[in-house]
Amino acid sequence: MADYQLYCFAQSGNAYRTALMLNLIGAKWEPVWYDFFGTAPQRTPEFRESINEMGEAPVLVHGEKRLSQSGVILTYLANHSGKFKPQGEDEELESLRWIIFDNQKVNGFLGPYRFLKNFASKPGDPAVMAFLKGRIEAALAIVNKRLTGRKFLVSDKPTIADISMTGYLFYPPEEFGFDIAKDCPAIGAWLERTKALPGWGHPYDLMPGYPFGTQGYRNQ
Ligand SMILES: N[C@@H](CCC(=O)N[C@@H](CS)C(=O)NCC(=O)O)C(=O)O
């Protein structure tokens, strides 16, 4: 029996952060897939009543506890495992600063951009896509500068801020139409360091839903 259940689906970078954390800390966890793009249970009153009033993935269930918002889930798992936990007040605040910036401006714009490009019933309006692309480039440039000459975002060790920032960054470049690792070399090198952590897995290998429209995994 798994200790943790994670409501997630393969295409969700927001859920990926938490699936990756569970794997990296060596937790016993199982995914609970739902058909986000098809029957869309997240829009129903039942889902909002009993799973997440915000209608979002990820949701982590740990015994009686049910948590949403990936930043909250990462904090909870770091506190419980003692792993990837920022050390001391300064690191905690710095980590939170990058998690909020990531949620709002990095993966917060990459997620909708990739959704409109790949999964929406109608392709995104070109003006909207151009706006999002501009915001993404500006946010990625800030992260790239931060990582230039540094191993990880907050200290010389990886923390939950790094795990949060991976959100959509390991998905295939074709899904964006640009290659973040190539365009932003410091991000590319940091992604390689993150990939080398024991327990790392690709989103399409950790969460069900690949290929799109199935409940499969990429390498199983
Ligand atoms: N800030 C949230 C974002 C969660 C989020 O937007 N999840 C998407 C899936 S990738 C979702 O469920 N969206 C449903 C909606 O916006 O209605 C987090 O980090 O957990």
The ligand as an ORCA input file, in Angstrom:
! r2SCAN-3c Opt
* xyz 0 1
  N      -0.200     27.042     -8.740
  C      -0.808     25.744     -8.922
  C      -1.202     25.561    -10.366
  C      -2.015     24.298    -10.563
  C      -2.652     24.223    -11.949
  O      -2.947     25.257    -12.589
  N      -2.897     22.985    -12.414
  C      -3.548     22.790    -13.686
  C      -3.103     21.486    -14.327
  S      -1.464     21.638    -14.963
  C      -5.029     22.671    -13.449
  O      -5.453     21.757    -12.773
  N      -5.807     23.603    -14.022
  C      -7.218     23.565    -13.933
  C      -7.812     24.951    -14.049
  O      -7.048     25.917    -14.142
  O      -9.018     25.044    -14.044
  C       0.177     24.655     -8.474
  O       1.387     24.913     -8.553
  O      -0.252     23.594     -7.996
*
